[in-house]
């Protein structure tokens, strides 16, 4: 199922909600903790991560987290200039 935020996005582009969920995953939150924090079900948290994986063409959650963390670190370094 496609969500409204994912209808017109480019390959590799995550929705704001996917970015939020993956960001929490990077901080070590479990699906259950993400669900509680964002007022969603555990299944919704899992599905959001699956959509983010498809959007970024990551085969595993580990790859998704690693790529997300690397992009975030790169943008921090760019901002510091």
N, C-alpha and C positions, 0 to 999 in steps of 0.2 A: 504494500500500500504506500502510495506517495503522499507525503504531507505537503500542505501549501507552500511551506518554505523551501521545499526541495524541487519544486516543479521546474524552475528555470535556472537552476544553478549550473555552473561550469564543473567539469570533472575536477576532483580534488578539493572542491569547495564545500565546507560544512555549514550547516545552518547555525544561527546563534545558539539554539538550544543544544545542538550536538557539541558545539565548542564548550558550552557550560558543563555538560555531562562529562566529556572527555577530560576537561580540566580538573574536575573532581577526581576522576579515575587516576589521573597523573599524580594527584596528591595522596593517593593510597586509599581513597574511599572505596568501600565495597558497593555492589549494586544496591544492596539494602540501605546502606547509609546515604547513597545518592538519592534514592527514592524518598527516604524520609526527609532529607534536606530540601528537595525540590517539590515535595508534595505530589509524588507520582507513585505508581506501583513499581515493584521490583521488575516486573516484566516490561514495563514501559522503559525503564532505565536500560535494560538489556537490548531492547529493540532500537533504542536511540543509538546505542553503541554499534549495533549491527548496521544501521543506516550510515553512520559515520565511516565505518570500515568499507562499505560499498562505495561511498562517495570518494574516498581517498585511495581506493583499490588496495587496501591493506588486507593481507591474508589472515592476520591474527590480531588479537587485542594488544599483544605485546608490541607488535610492529606499529600499530596505531599510536600507542602511548609514546613509544620512542620517537616517532616522527613528529608528533605534536610537541613533545618536550624540546626537541631540537629546533623546531620552528620558533617556539616561544623564546628559547635562549638566543637564537639568531636575531630576533626582533629586539630583544633587550640590548644586545651588543650594538645593534644599529642605532638605537635611540641614544645610547651613551656617546656614540661617535667618536 
